[in-house]
Amino acid sequence: MTGPTITARRIGTEAQPIAIIDGFHPDPEALRTHAGQATFEPGRNHYPGIRAALPPDYFAAIRPALTATLAGVFDHAGTLALIDASYAMVTTPPARLTLPQRLPHVDAIDPDRIALVHFLDPARNDGTAFYRHRTTRFETLDAARAPAYRASLADDLRRSGEPPAGYIAGSTPLFERVSCIEARYNRAILYRSALFHSGAIAPGAVLSDDPARGRLTVTAFLLLG
C-alpha cells in the first residue's frame, strides 16, 4: 500500500499556498461506515448543513500525512492545536440559503489558522473554490483589511443588490473565482482560513442528509504554534 501523495499549489495574485493530499486516510471506508451510524446535528457559524462527531482515532490516523504537509507546504515545524473537527454534509436547499451562505467567506482572519477539508463521497467532484473580491482585490483577510472589506462589500450590495438564491458557482459580479480544487474520494485539502472560499456545489446537486448519498466530508480547523 502506498502512502499519501502531497501536491502543493500557490493560487491567485497573493500566491497563497494550498496543499492537496490524495490517499489521506488509511481506511476511508471505515469512516463512511462510522458516519452512517453517527448522529448529525445542524451546523453552526453559517454552515449550510449538518455535522457529527468523528471517531476518536481520526487524527492519530492522519497525523503523519498532516505533519508532512504542514512542514513541506506551509513551512511549519512548531506545535499544532486542534480547534474543531467533525463530519460535515451540505444539505440546505439553494432557495433557503442566507446572504452569508451565498457569498464566499473566510473562516478566520488569523494567518496561523489552517482549514482542512477531507472529501469522503466517491461519487462527487464538487470540491472547494477560492475567490478574489473584485472591488478591493483581496483574496485573503486580516485584521487590517477587514474593515475596508466589510465597508466595500456593503457598498457593492447596495449598488448591485443581493446575489440570487443559490450556491455560488463560478465568478460573479462581486467575486472572481481564482482556483477550484476538485473533490476526489479520500482527498484532503489544507489552506489558510483567511482565504475567501466556498464549497463548489453544482447547480442541481443532490443534497442528501444520508452519509451514503450526501456530500460527506470532514472539516477541521487547526492552529499553528
Phi and psi in degrees as a GROMACS rama.xvg file:
@    title "Ramachandran Plot"
@    xaxis  label "Phi"
@    yaxis  label "Psi"
@TYPE xy
-83.0005  157.651  THR-2
-85.5788  -178.521  GLY-3
-61.546  150.386  PRO-4
-109.153  122.79  THR-5
-107.228  126.956  ILE-6
-121.786  135.025  THR-7
-109.495  139.573  ALA-8
-132.634  155.907  ARG-9
-120.012  132.852  ARG-10
-121.053  152.3  ILE-11
70.8927  -178.93  GLY-12
-72.8499  -21.1098  THR-13
-85.6425  -6.43577  GLU-14
53.1809  46.0361  ALA-15
-75.8044  141.208  GLN-16
-78.069  142.891  PRO-17
-132.792  136.777  ILE-18
-108.788  136.079  ALA-19
-118.872  122.588  ILE-20
-122.04  111.232  ILE-21
-94.0056  145.2  ASP-22
69.5513  40.1985  GLY-23
-67.4556  -44.1801  PHE-24
-110.058  140.706  HIS-25
-68.3485  -19.7587  PRO-26
-144.776  72.8476  ASP-27
-64.5192  -28.4241  PRO-28
-66.0498  -33.6517  GLU-29
-64.5715  -35.6781  ALA-30
-66.2484  -41.2132  LEU-31
-63.7947  -40.0457  ARG-32
-63.657  -44.1966  THR-33
-62.8434  -43.0369  HIS-34
-62.077  -34.7005  ALA-35
-65.183  -19.4084  GLY-36
-105.351  -0.713629  GLN-37
-82.1496  159.8  ALA-38
-98.7753  114.935  THR-39
-93.682  145.504  PHE-40
-132.251  161.908  GLU-41
-57.1328  140.901  PRO-42
-72.1078  163.701  GLY-43
-113.143  171.347  ARG-44
56.1628  46.4379  ASN-45
71.6499  8.84594  HIS-46
-67.1837  127.123  TYR-47
-87.1641  57.1085  PRO-48
179.722  -147.127  GLY-49
-127.846  157.936  ILE-50
-136.586  158.488  ARG-51
-150.749  160.121  ALA-52
-71.7253  144.405  ALA-53
-82.8149  161.92  LEU-54
-64.3705  148.577  PRO-55
-64.8509  -19.5042  PRO-56
-96.2155  10.8798  ASP-57
-58.1048  -49.8209  TYR-58
-74.5475  -25.6253  PHE-59
-64.7786  -36.9043  ALA-60
-70.6314  -33.9054  ALA-61
-99.9079  -4.51876  ILE-62
-57.073  -42.4498  ARG-63
-58.7423  -45.1843  PRO-64
-66.6156  -38.567  ALA-65
-66.0195  -45.7845  LEU-66
-62.9676  -43.7714  THR-67
-64.1386  -38.252  ALA-68
-68.6511  -45.3613  THR-69
-63.681  -36.5371  LEU-70
-71.3323  -43.5765  ALA-71
-80.6172  -31.5092  GLY-72
-103.648  -36.954  VAL-73
-107.279  6.09758  PHE-74
53.78  40.2105  ASP-75
-108.749  125.336  HIS-76
-127.666  13.543  ALA-77
-97.1742  -151.688  GLY-78
-80.1678  164.236  THR-79
-140.679  126.09  LEU-80
-118.895  139.899  ALA-81
-89.0754  123.283  LEU-82
-89.0903  -47.2567  ILE-83
-163.24  148.929  ASP-84
-160.022  143.573  ALA-85
-167.576  163.067  SER-86
-65.9947  150.795  TYR-87
-147.502  137.984  ALA-88
-134.513  128.025  MET-89
-74.0593  121.898  VAL-90
-133.407  -10.0168  THR-91
-72.2135  126.423  THR-92
-61.0174  145.504  PRO-93
-53.1157  -37.8694  PRO-94
-68.7346  -15.9299  ALA-95
-103.715  7.48104  ARG-96
-70.905  140.424  LEU-97
-77.7337  170.136  THR-98
-57.7225  -49.5519  LEU-99
-58.3158  -30.1721  PRO-100
-77.3733  -10.4428  GLN-101
-100.045  5.61648  ARG-102
-124.746  152.309  LEU-103
-59.5178  154.865  PRO-104
-145.608  167.071  HIS-105
-113.512  150.649  VAL-106
-88.0996  -26.2625  ASP-107
-165.944  157.68  ALA-108
-103.781  5.93968  ILE-109
-80.8539  120.565  ASP-110
-65.5047  -13.3807  PRO-111
-92.6035  3.97555  ASP-112
-91.0415  130.818  ARG-113
-118.851  134.71  ILE-114
-100.473  144.496  ALA-115
-127.307  131.315  LEU-116
-125.696  125.941  VAL-117
-117.734  115.481  HIS-118
-87.9509  128.564  PHE-119
-127.391  18.102  LEU-120
-106.663  113.445  ASP-121
-66.6583  -18.1474  PRO-122
-97.959  -1.1253  ALA-123
-119.958  152.304  ARG-124
-126.121  15.8113  ASN-125
-82.0779  97.6747  ASP-126
-91.9712  -126.533  GLY-127
-130.461  134.094  THR-128
-113.332  151.91  ALA-129
-122.606  147.244  PHE-130
-134.634  159.761  TYR-131
-119.639  130.22  ARG-132
-73.075  123.451  HIS-133
-64.4277  -40.3733  ARG-134
-71.0359  -48.5452  THR-135
-87.6655  -20.3757  THR-136
70.7246  13.7714  ARG-137
-74.9556  136.851  PHE-138
-109.964  -16.095  GLU-139
-136.216  162.38  THR-140
-119.878  146.748  LEU-141
-136.884  -177.805  ASP-142
-61.3614  -33.5442  ALA-143
-73.3384  -36.6242  ALA-144
-81.233  -27.6306  ARG-145
-54.966  -46.1763  ALA-146
-61.8928  -42.3769  PRO-147
-64.858  -38.9803  ALA-148
-65.2362  -46.0357  TYR-149
-61.8858  -41.855  ARG-150
-65.1709  -41.8656  ALA-151
-66.778  -41.888  SER-152
-63.8496  -39.9019  LEU-153
-60.6681  -41.0293  ALA-154
-64.2578  -42.2196  ASP-155
-57.1465  -46.7549  ASP-156
-68.8906  -33.1495  LEU-157
-66.8551  -39.2304  ARG-158
-75.1332  -44.5117  ARG-159
-100.278  -15.7292  SER-160
83.0442  168.472  GLY-161
-72.7625  149.504  GLU-162
-65.0386  153.243  PRO-163
-64.5978  160.838  PRO-164
-59.9272  134.993  ALA-165
138.951  159.489  GLY-166
-72.3977  143.105  TYR-167
-66.5147  128.03  ILE-168
-132.21  88.5032  ALA-169
92.5751  -169.523  GLY-170
-68.9875  151.192  SER-171
-133.751  175.037  THR-172
-59.7647  -24.5462  PRO-173
-100.063  -27.7389  LEU-174
-134.618  140.456  PHE-175
-106.634  127.469  GLU-176
-73.6747  128.534  ARG-177
-106.397  -20.1657  VAL-178
-165.806  153.638  SER-179
-141.568  124.598  CYS-180
-97.7942  118.019  ILE-181
-69.1163  139.759  GLU-182
-75.1586  138.05  ALA-183
-136.308  153.97  ARG-184
-60.7517  127.405  TYR-185
65.5739  27.6385  ASN-186
-97.7116  141.562  ARG-187
-122.114  150.586  ALA-188
-126.422  144.857  ILE-189
-124.624  137.275  LEU-190
-156.557  160.738  TYR-191
-67.9583  136.023  ARG-192
-63.0206  -16.4157  SER-193
-81.5747  -2.65088  ALA-194
-78.2039  139.787  LEU-195
-68.5755  128.122  PHE-196
-154.374  170.375  HIS-197
-161.852  151.443  SER-198
-61.3784  138.916  GLY-199
-90.6906  74.9995  ALA-200
-88.5649  116.348  ILE-201
-70.4081  143.742  ALA-202
-55.7754  134.449  PRO-203
81.4531  4.59562  GLY-204
-62.8339  142.913  ALA-205
-77.1665  119.397  VAL-206
-109.099  67.6497  LEU-207
-76.5675  151.103  SER-208
-95.6015  10.8547  ASP-209
-93.7545  118.333  ASP-210
-58.2353  -21.7871  PRO-211
-77.1173  -17.4794  ALA-212
-124.144  -20.0362  ARG-213
-87.105  -179.757  GLY-214
-81.7629  77.9127  ARG-215
-79.8178  126.413  LEU-216
-137.779  167.411  THR-217
-108.734  132.735  VAL-218
-120.245  139.471  THR-219
-146.592  156.093  ALA-220
-128.919  129.833  PHE-221
-121.462  151.502  LEU-222
-119.355  121.078  LEU-223
-83.0455  138.632  LEU-224
